[in-house]
Amino acid sequence: MKYDVIVVGASPAGLMVSWKAAERGARVLLLEQRNSFESASSPADTSFDGFFKLVGLKPRAEYIVHRVKGMNVVSPLGTAATIETPGFSIDRPMFDAYYARWAINAGAEIKFNSKVLFVNSKSIIVREADGQKRYDGEIFVIASGNSEIINRIGIKTMKHPGDLAYAIQAEMDNVEIDEDYFHYFIGKEVAPGWKATISPKGDSKASVGVFVRGTNPKTFFDKFLEREMFNQSKITKIVKGADQIITMPNDLVSNNLMAVGGAAGQAGIAYGMAAGILCGEIAAEAVIKGNCSKRFLLRYVKRWKRLFLNHYRAGRLGLTTMERMSDADLDVIVRALKSVDIFHELARHSNILLSSLSLGILLLQRNPKLIGLMKYLSFS
Ligand SMILES: Cc1cc2nc3c(=O)[nH]c(=O)nc-3n(C[C@H](O)[C@H](O)[C@H](O)COP(=O)(O)OP(=O)(O)OC[C@H]3O[C@@H](n4cnc5c(N)ncnc54)[C@H](O)[C@@H]3O)c2cc1C
């Protein structure tokens, strides 16, 4: 049987592609290598209302397990800044199942236990319980969270694949922490290249992750768990993974092929979903118009760039700048962060320059000492 759109991976991005493309009239097949949503679910389990709003989605009570008032950012010198911006922890299998229902109700077919081995512009080869199979389609969307499948056919979806962050994350109980906030710890000693996080899930449970770049997270993870708040804690589950946070999207389409979500360097649950919606809309339009050429599919990339590229640029600028800062400088930044509404500022300005400037001005208003720091950063 020939499908219009075949999606690889029931990721947040892949589920949105499947839902949107089916809703717009395409015959959609979604292939997922896992047996069910419960098995080996992704460790990504938190987001902010601000992210969902920014990308045009509404978080749903059906999958939220715990709500927080905002985030608490802790500098290497121990200074904490509380940023009031509501967020939530999700039950990931419930989250995936919730959006899968959207896709199925719109007419998409989902096949579990179907591992994609190879794709080209005409068909896809999978391994299923009863052996290898081939499915034919008009458009293949790679939403597999990593870029392996699409790299194999020579498409480089990430500009800086060497900048992948590596993480270890544990589910823990008896964590003694303020459950009204997510907690982020930064600094070279804690997590070089990014952050350590504690995401409360209620009843003293939390997911605890250490994300680093350019090194192995193991030593930093072990050291982080020596902190006092974990004295009585037990690990109930542990996972490892890679986060595309600042790899930056590169080539996202080719003839009959599209990439989306983590596979395309579009990191994060909410941003992946937003990209999935755009991707699904264009895939359906291409099929209906009988034009699945790279030229037509580039409409997806153009729309995505207009809406979100600057957010990724700002993220990359932020993390690479942070990496060069001393602990004392980071401490100054954290002090200045207090009460900046980051999502409001991002939403207000679609232009990177304006976003950075407005954030910069807000930070300076809160701490004039930053002028010296900014001079140092811009000349170094
Ligand atoms: C430890 C860790 C914690 C994170 N926490 C958060 C967080 O709290 N919030 C957040 O926004 N981001 C978080 N991230 C980042 C986030 O996971 C990614 O940026 C993003 O979710 C990637 O998602 P995706 O939707 O593209 O794919 P994923 O969610 O990775 O899903 C990919 C899917 O494709 C399937 N698949 C893969 N290969 C094949 C194949 N060959 N055939 C068939 N199916 C296949 C997989 O089984 C999986 O279901 C975290 C990352 C890590 C590593």
The ligand as an SDF file (V2000), in Angstrom:
LIG
                    3D

 53 58  0  0  0  0  0  0  0  0999 V2000
   18.1630   13.5080   29.4730 C   0  0  0  0  0  0  0  0  0  0  0  0
   17.4090   14.5210   28.6360 C   0  0  0  0  0  0  0  0  0  0  0  0
   16.3910   15.2610   29.2270 C   0  0  0  0  0  0  0  0  0  0  0  0
   15.7020   16.2110   28.4740 C   0  0  0  0  0  0  0  0  0  0  0  0
   14.7180   16.9290   29.0830 N   0  0  0  0  0  0  0  0  0  0  0  0
   14.0010   17.8160   28.3630 C   0  0  0  0  0  0  0  0  0  0  0  0
   12.9130   18.5030   28.9530 C   0  0  0  0  0  0  0  0  0  0  0  0
   12.6060   18.3100   30.1330 O   0  0  0  0  0  0  0  0  0  0  0  0
   12.2100   19.3850   28.1780 N   0  0  0  0  0  0  0  0  0  0  0  0
   12.5180   19.6020   26.8540 C   0  0  0  0  0  0  0  0  0  0  0  0
   11.8460   20.4170   26.2030 O   0  0  0  0  0  0  0  0  0  0  0  0
   13.5440   18.9500   26.2640 N   0  0  0  0  0  0  0  0  0  0  0  0
   14.2790   18.0660   26.9690 C   0  0  0  0  0  0  0  0  0  0  0  0
   15.2930   17.3800   26.3750 N   0  0  0  0  0  0  0  0  0  0  0  0
   15.5570   17.6090   24.9690 C   0  0  0  0  0  0  0  0  0  0  0  0
   14.5960   16.8030   24.1310 C   0  0  0  0  0  0  0  0  0  0  0  0
   14.6290   15.4320   24.4200 O   0  0  0  0  0  0  0  0  0  0  0  0
   14.9050   16.9080   22.6860 C   0  0  0  0  0  0  0  0  0  0  0  0
   15.3230   18.1680   22.3130 O   0  0  0  0  0  0  0  0  0  0  0  0
   13.6520   16.6950   21.8940 C   0  0  0  0  0  0  0  0  0  0  0  0
   12.5970   16.1720   22.6790 O   0  0  0  0  0  0  0  0  0  0  0  0
   13.9050   15.7270   20.7980 C   0  0  0  0  0  0  0  0  0  0  0  0
   12.6520   15.3060   20.5530 O   0  0  0  0  0  0  0  0  0  0  0  0
   12.0620   14.7240   19.3150 P   0  0  0  0  0  0  0  0  0  0  0  0
   10.6530   15.1450   19.4670 O   0  0  0  0  0  0  0  0  0  0  0  0
   12.6240   15.1050   18.0170 O   0  0  0  0  0  0  0  0  0  0  0  0
   12.4200   13.1480   19.4980 O   0  0  0  0  0  0  0  0  0  0  0  0
   12.3620   12.1460   20.7110 P   0  0  0  0  0  0  0  0  0  0  0  0
   11.4650   12.5970   21.7920 O   0  0  0  0  0  0  0  0  0  0  0  0
   13.7590   11.7580   21.0100 O   0  0  0  0  0  0  0  0  0  0  0  0
   11.6280   10.8960   20.0310 O   0  0  0  0  0  0  0  0  0  0  0  0
   12.1830   10.1690   18.9550 C   0  0  0  0  0  0  0  0  0  0  0  0
   11.2850    8.9850   18.6960 C   0  0  0  0  0  0  0  0  0  0  0  0
   11.7010    8.3280   17.4940 O   0  0  0  0  0  0  0  0  0  0  0  0
   11.7900    6.9250   17.7190 C   0  0  0  0  0  0  0  0  0  0  0  0
   12.8160    6.3940   16.8090 N   0  0  0  0  0  0  0  0  0  0  0  0
   14.1480    6.6640   16.8160 C   0  0  0  0  0  0  0  0  0  0  0  0
   14.7680    5.9930   15.8140 N   0  0  0  0  0  0  0  0  0  0  0  0
   13.8140    5.2890   15.1610 C   0  0  0  0  0  0  0  0  0  0  0  0
   13.8440    4.3950   14.0500 C   0  0  0  0  0  0  0  0  0  0  0  0
   14.9820    4.1060   13.4140 N   0  0  0  0  0  0  0  0  0  0  0  0
   12.6850    3.8300   13.6400 N   0  0  0  0  0  0  0  0  0  0  0  0
   11.5130    4.1180   14.2890 C   0  0  0  0  0  0  0  0  0  0  0  0
   11.4320    4.9410   15.3510 N   0  0  0  0  0  0  0  0  0  0  0  0
   12.5640    5.5320   15.7830 C   0  0  0  0  0  0  0  0  0  0  0  0
   12.1650    6.7990   19.1860 C   0  0  0  0  0  0  0  0  0  0  0  0
   11.8290    5.5360   19.7260 O   0  0  0  0  0  0  0  0  0  0  0  0
   11.3420    7.9420   19.8080 C   0  0  0  0  0  0  0  0  0  0  0  0
   10.0410    7.5410   20.1350 O   0  0  0  0  0  0  0  0  0  0  0  0
   16.0220   16.4210   27.0930 C   0  0  0  0  0  0  0  0  0  0  0  0
   17.0450   15.6630   26.4980 C   0  0  0  0  0  0  0  0  0  0  0  0
   17.7330   14.7200   27.2710 C   0  0  0  0  0  0  0  0  0  0  0  0
   18.8210   13.9300   26.6170 C   0  0  0  0  0  0  0  0  0  0  0  0
  1  2  1  0
  2  3  1  0
  2 52  2  0
  3  4  2  0
  4  5  1  0
  4 50  1  0
  5  6  2  0
  6  7  1  0
  6 13  1  0
  7  8  2  0
  7  9  1  0
  9 10  1  0
 10 11  2  0
 10 12  1  0
 12 13  2  0
 13 14  1  0
 14 15  1  0
 14 50  1  0
 15 16  1  0
 16 17  1  0
 16 18  1  0
 18 19  1  0
 18 20  1  0
 20 21  1  0
 20 22  1  0
 22 23  1  0
 23 24  1  0
 24 25  2  0
 24 26  1  0
 24 27  1  0
 27 28  1  0
 28 29  2  0
 28 30  1  0
 28 31  1  0
 31 32  1  0
 32 33  1  0
 33 34  1  0
 33 48  1  0
 34 35  1  0
 35 36  1  0
 35 46  1  0
 36 37  1  0
 36 45  1  0
 37 38  2  0
 38 39  1  0
 39 40  1  0
 39 45  2  0
 40 41  1  0
 40 42  2  0
 42 43  1  0
 43 44  2  0
 44 45  1  0
 46 47  1  0
 46 48  1  0
 48 49  1  0
 50 51  2  0
 51 52  1  0
 52 53  1  0
M  END
$$$$
